Amino acid sequence: MRKRQGMAAILAAAMTMTLLTGCGNDPAQNESSPESQKTPDAGESTDETSKEDTGTDSEDVPTIVIYNNSGAFSVSGAEAGSDEAAYKEMQDYILEQTGVKVEIIMPPSDASAEKEKLNLLLAGGDQIDAWWEDDWGKYARDGIIIPLNEYLETPEAQALWNLWEPWGSWEKMTDSEGKIWAIPRNTDTVPYPIMYRTDWLDQLEMEIPATFDEFNDYLYKIKELDPYGNGETIPLILEKGSSEAGILDRAEYAFLGGYVESGNGKWVDESDGKVKPEWLAEGYTDFLKQMNQWYQDGIIHKENFTMDVDTVRGNITKGAVAASAAWYSRVTLTEATTRENIPGFDRTKNDYVYCASEKGTTGPNGSLMQTKTVANTRGLMISSKCKHPEAVMKFVEWSFEWENYTTEQYGLEGKYWQYNPESENARENKDVVLIEGGPTYARDFLVSLAVPLEVQTTEYDEEGIQEMHNYWLQNRLSDYQSTIEPGIENGIVWDKVALAENIPNLNDLNTYRDEELIKFVNGSRSLDTWDAFIEECYQIGLQDYIDEYTRQYEEMKNN
């Protein structure tokens, strides 16, 4: 029976142990949305912010500025940011609670634009006290951030430490000398499932595909059927990766296990004992052949690997996508909007617009296709120029308490949410319901976005059905039985500073790899030239790459 309440909650103690290894956040990229107009860009000012709202302190109140690229703005409707009144209301509340005035800078949604803006802020004279980033190592080496040990060892930080400790994420924030450089963001997770349109599966009288052949059959039947109309149906949508991980990284996470034994992870070549990247593994060219076939046949969009996150989400929410292998929340966070855009969607048949196999999809090689992602080094760092690091930590510690996290997410208690008045032990059970009708609050101050808090609340829509994103956080991101291990990557923390130092042409190699791999996908370069491509990579610096990764792996293994 479906539970009929606004947002009933469950106790954290009731969560299964499998959930304690999940993760709801993108390790390779954050999810954010276009800039709000509340906070000026680097070098800009407004009458409202130039004197008081961008880093000036009163006599007793420290003001901190956070570039909130945590992924907080990834939900539908957050693109424009909060109404000015709602933003100020939350800012004042946090000041009252913590004694800290917090200013938020909203990032662009595109990953490269977000990084560019961050770099401009750091290079300019603007105040920026904290931000999220994948690689704390380069910032630590250059003295741009401070270690957090002295703050984390205080009694006030004990709850924050205890929240993350069971997830094993602190080790990803710690260097070889024991210095902790960031607040964690990620855990291990299963974020790249193949998601299928439930109503179109019904229309084709198909079950959820369990094998690659069934999956492929679905894609081509959808292509022929064109259920969205006018030839605009997108049978399969993917997502581009980062420049560091590789432009095909997301597709590799979703499918590579079905072609390469080690999946999307580095592996040890038994012939020479060297650590090598996934694109040198046996079977990788078979993966490229399939990608090229889909590209030529119009199964994937011709511009799929140039689309930004908003475009990927937009195609999904308008109802044009038959299957998604992008980051899971592109679907889950927008499910309600997508459903509204599908006339006549029958919820008596399917709770959600999209579904996925709990057991995963078996690839052409007989192995599961999806590769598990492991927690990375992404975290919240504090600038060495910060005048009030203790104020940043005080705000962070406050934010990572469940009730404050809920307030940062939805707005003030009593105005945007309340403990369920119909529940006898609502406060103890974290049983809350939303209150509609207030000004738009778009999660600007939500810096505690992370699975350890996200899984503690269960959210239901007005029909009494659990919200899809909340359901996936609690139940599906720990579907490790649907994935393979990522080669040798489990438990590995690569020293990215050493990588940059000991692989002089690393950026050139990564850029060339991406450029040529896309050519293999779109057919502008023939796979007959694969061996020549590998030789070209060696000329750029592939041997340095292999040697340095091997050196680090051997060092970690021996220790």
N, C-alpha and C positions, 0 to 999 in steps of 0.2 A: 504494500500500500504506500502511496506517495504521501510524504509528509507535507502538510499544508500550513506553512508559516513563513514569515518573511526571510529570516536568516537564523535558523536554529543552529546552535553551536555544540561542538563536542569537546570533551576534556582532552587536553594534550596527553594525559595518562592513558587514555583509551586508544591512542594511535598504535597501530601495529608496529612491530620492530622493522618490518620491511620499509615502512615509510621513513624510518630514520636513516635511510640511505638514499632518499630521493632528493630531487631538486626542482625548483620551479623557475629557474632563471638561466638565461642564455650565457654559457661560458665564453663563447667566442665573440659575442656582441651584446650590447645592452639594447633594450627596447625603449625608445623615446619618441617624442613627437615634435612637430614644428614649434618654433620659438614663440613664447608668449610675448606680449608687448609690455609686460609689467616691468621687466628688468632690462636695462640697456645692455648692448653689446660692449665688448672691450673698447675703451676709448670714447664711449658715448655717455651722455648724461641727460637727465630730464629735470624739470623743475621740482618734481616730486621726489627724485632719488638722489640728486647730486649732493645734497647737503647732509641728509639724515639717513637715507635708506641704503647706501652702498658703502658701508664700512666705517662710518664715523661713529665714535663712541660718545655717549653722554658721560658724565662724571662717574657713574656707578654701574652702568650697563654695558657689558662687552657686546659688540656686534660682530657676528661671523657671517661669511658669505660662502655658500656651498653651490658648486656646479652639480646639479642633481641629475647626472646621467646614469642613475641607478636602474632605469627602466620604468620608473613610476608613471610616466605619461603615456604608457603603451595602450591604455584602455580606450575604447571608442568614446568620443566626446571630450577627451582631454587635450585634443590637438591645439585648441586656442588658449589653453590655460584657464585658470580660475578667474571669476569675476573679481574686480579690484576689492570689493567689500569683503568677499569671502577670504581672499588672500590676507587682507589686513586683520580680519577677525582671527584667523588661525595664528598669524604672527604674534598678535597681542596675547593670545592664550598661551602660546609657548613661552613668551617672555614672562608671563605671570607664573607659570609652572616651574620654569628653570632659572629665571633671572638672566636669560640669554636672548638677545634679539637676533633672529635668524633671517638672512636674506637668501632667496633662492634664485639662481640663474637657470633658466630652462634651456635645454640643448636642442639643436635641430634633430630631426628624426633619422636622417641618413647618417650611417656610421662614419663615413669619411668627413662629412661636414661637421659632425659632432666633435671628432678629434681635432679638426682644423680650428674650430672655435676654442676648444680647450687650450690648444697650443698658443693661440693668439692671446688668450687671457693670461696664461703663464708667462708669456714673453713680454706682455705689456705692463703698465703700471697699475692695473686694476687689482683690487683686493680679491683674492680667491683663496680661501682657507682650507677647503677640502673638496675632493672630487673622487670619482670612481675611475679605476683604470685596470687593465689586464696585467700589466707588468710593473710591479712595484720595484723590481730590481734596478731598472735604469734610473728611476727617480732617486732611489736610495744611494746609488753609486755617485750621482751628481750632486748630492746634498740638497735635493729639492724637497724632500719629505723628512719627517722625523720618526724615529722608532717610538713605539707606543708602550713599551714594557712598563715604564714607571707609572703610567696611567692605568694600565690593566691590572697592576698589582695592588691597587687601592681597594678598600672594602666596597666602595661605591660601584666598582666595575665587576664585582664578583658575579652578579646575575647575568651580565652580558657574557662573561667568560663561560659560565655554566650553560647558557643557552646554546652556544655553538660547539662546546667541547664534545658532546656525544656524536656529532656529525663528522668529526675528524678534520675540520676545515682550518683550524688554527695552524696546522703544520704547513699548509700552503702559503701562509703569510709570514713564515719564519725562515730566516737565513741560517747558514751553517754555524754562525756564532750565537744563535739563539735570540737574535733581535727580531721582534715582531713589528712589521711595517704597515699593516693595514687591518681593517675590520673585514671579515670574510663576506663574500657575496654568494658563493656557490657550493653545491654538493654534487656527488655523482647523480646522474639522471638519465632518463630515456626520452629525449626531447624531439626526435625526428621520426615519429611513426608515420606510416602512410595512412592518411585519413580519407575516407570515402563519403560521398554524398549519399545519405541513407535513402532519400526519396528516389534517386536515380538508380541505386541498386534495386529498389523495389520495382521501378519501372522496367528494368531489364530482367527482372525475376532472377537476380543473382544473390548469392550469399557473399559475406565478406571474404575477399580472396585470401587464400592461405599460401598460395605459391606464386612465383613470378609469372608463370604462364596464365594463371587466372587473373592476376593483376593486369597483365598486358592485354589480355582479352577484353577486360573491362574498359581500358583506355581506348582501344580501337573501336569498340562498340559505341562508346560515348562520342568519339570523333564522328562516326557515321550518323548517329542519332541527332547530334547537335541540339541538346535539350534547351540550352539558353537561347539559341536562335541566331539567325543572320550570320552563321559561321563564326560567332564570337565565343563559343564555348571553349574553355581552356581545359583539355583533358587532365593535364598534370601541371601543377605549379611548384617550382623549386625556389631556391633563394641563393643569392650570391654570398660567398664567404668573404672574410677579411683578407687584406693584402698579406698578412703574416701567415694565416692558416691556409690560404689559397682560395681562389675564386670558386672552385668546385667543392670546397670543404663540406658544405651543407649537404650537397648531393652525395658526397662520399659517405657521410654519416648515415644517410638513409639507405643506400644501396650497395656500398662497396663490399660488404661482407658476403654478398651473393656471388662475388667474382674473385675476391682476394682472401686468402685464409686468415690473414691478420687484420682484416677490415681496415677501418680508417685509423691506423696507428702505425708508428714506426716499428720496425721488426729487425731481427738479427738474421743476417744472411749466413747460413751454415757453411757456405762455401769459403768464406773468408773471415767470419766472425765479426763483421762490421754491421753497425746500425745504419739502416737505410730508410728513406721515406716511403710512404705507401705507394707513390706513383712509380717506384722502381720494382714493385712486387709483381710476381707472376699473376696474370689475370687482369692486371689493370687496364691493358689495352682492350680487353673484352668489355670492360665497363665503359670505356670511351666509345667503342663501336655501338653499344646500346644507346648511349646518350646521343650520338650522331644520328642513329636511326630515328629516335624520337624527334629530334630537331628537324630532320628532313621531312618527316611525315606530319609535322604540325601537332604532335602530341604535347610538346612543350612550346611555350610562346617564344617567338624569335627574339624577343627582347628580355627574356627571363633573367639573363645574367647581367643586365644593366639596370634592372628595376630596383628602386629603393624600397624600404620596408613599407612605406605608405602605399605604394603602388601594388605590392603583393597583397596587403590587407584589403585594399580597395577592390581588387579583382575577386577576392574571396567574399567580401561582404555584399557585393552587388549580385552574387549568386551565379557567377560564371564558371566557377572552378569545380571540376568533378572529383579530383583527388589532389591532396596536398602532401608534400614531403618537406615542407618548410618547417621552421621552428614551431612547435606545437601551439603556442599561444597566439600565433597569427590567426588560428582558427578559434581557439577556446575563448579568448578575450572578446571576440567580436561575434560570437555565436548568436546572441540575442538580436543584434542588428541584422545579421545575415538572414535569420529566420523571418524578421519583419519584411525583408525584401523579397521573400519567396511567397507569392500568392498561393493561398490554400495549403500551406504546409500542415500536414496532419500529425499532431502530437499524440494522438491516440495510437499511432503506429510507431513513431520514433520520438524519443525525448529530445534528441538533438539533430541538427542538420547533418553533422558528420559523425562517423564512427571509425573505429580501428580495431584490428585483431589483437586480442590480448596475448596471443602466442607468437605474434610477429608473422613475417612473410619469408618463406624459404626461397632462396635465389637459385639461379641456374646451376651453381656448384653444389647444391644440396644443403648449404649452410644458411642460417638466418642472415637477412640482408642488413638490418640495422646494427650499427656499432654503438655501444654504450659510451656516453661522454663521462669523463672524470672531472672532479672539481679542479678548477684552475686557480691561478693566482690573482684573480680579479678581487679587488677590495677597495674600501674607502680609506684614502690616505690624507694625512694632514700636512700642509705646506710648512716648510722650515721658516717661511716668512710670517707665519701666523702669529699674531700678537697674543692670542688667547687660546692656545691648544687645550687648556683645561676646560674652556667653555665649549669647544667643539665636542670634547669627550662627554661633558655633562649632557649636552643635547643628544648625543648618540646613545648614551646609556639610558636616558629617559625614553628615547624613541623605540628602543628594543624591549620595552615592557608591553605586554599584549594590549592593554587598554589604550595606551598612548599610540601604539601602532594602528589600532582600529580608528582612533581619532584622526591621525595623520592621513589615513586612507580615505575615510568617508566625510570627515568634518566634525564639528563639535557635537559631543553627546547632548541629547535633548533637542537638538535642532536638525541633525542629519541622521542620527541613530539613537536608539535607546535599548536598554535591557528589556527583553520581552515581558510586558506586563501580564501576559497570560501564562507565564512559566513560573512555577513555584520557586525554583532555585536558579533563576536566570543568571545572576551575577556569578555564582559558583560554577555554573556550566558554560559560561561565556555564550549565553543564548541571547542574541540581539536581533533587532529588526530595524530596517531602514525607515527613515522619515522623508517623504517626498515634499518638494515644493520650495526648498530654499534656493538661494543663488548658487550658481555653478561653482563647485569646489573640485579642482582637477588633480588632487593628490600632490600638490607642489612640494609639501614638506615631508613627504613619505621617503625617508632615507633608510627605513628598517625593512624594506621589501626583501623578504627572504623566506625560504621554506620553513625554517624552525618556528616562525610566527604564522605564516600563511596557513599551515595545516591545522591550526588550532580552532579555526572557525569554519562552520558549515553554512553555506549560503543557499537559500532557496528563492526561486522567482515567485511571481504572483500566482502561478498555477500550482505551486507546491512542489516543483521539480528542482532538484539541486542545480545551481548554476554550473554550466559545463566547465568553466575554468577551475572553479573550486573543486569539482568532481575529479578533474585530472590531477590537480595538485595532491589530493588526498589518496587517490586510488590507482592512478595509471603511470605516474612518473617513476615508480619503482617496479615497473614490469620488466625486470632484468631478464626474465625467461624469454623475452622477445628479442634479445640482442646478443651479440658476441662481444668478447673483450677487445679493447683497442690495442692489439699488438702488445708491446712491452710498456705501454704508457701508464698502466695502473700504478699508483704510488710514486710516480716519477715527478720531480720538480726540476725542470730544465733551468739552468742558469742562463737567462737570456742575455745578461750583460756579457758573459763569457762567449756566448754564441756570436754576438755582434763583434766582439774584439777578435775572435779567432777565425771568423769566416768573413774576411774583408769585403767580399762581394755578395754578401747575403741578400741585401735588398735587390741588387741587380738580378741575382739568381731567382728570387721569388717573383719579381716582375716578369722576367722572361718566361718562367714556367707558366704563369697565369696566361700570358699572351698566347703562348703556343698551345696550351691545353684547350683553350677556347676555340682556337683554329681547328683542332682535331674534332671538337664537338660540332662546329657549324660547317665543317667540310672544306674550309678554305685551305687546309693542309691535310694531305693524305696520310693515313696511318702507315703507309709503305715507307714513310720517312721517319718512323719512330726511332730507329737506331741512330739516325743522324741527329735527331733532337736530343737524345741522351748524350751523344758526343759533344754537342754544342753546350749542354749544361755542364759537362766536365770542364770545358774550356773556360766557362765563366767562374767556376769555383765549386762544383759539386763534390770534388774530392775533399776539399776543406770542410765542407758541410758534413760529409760522412765521417771524417776523422774526428771532428769536434764532438759530434753527438756520440760517437763511439767512446771517446775519452771520458765524457761525462757519465755515460751509462756504466762503464767499467768502474769508475771511481765510486759511484753510488752503490753498485752491486758489491764491491769489496768492503764498503763501509757498513 
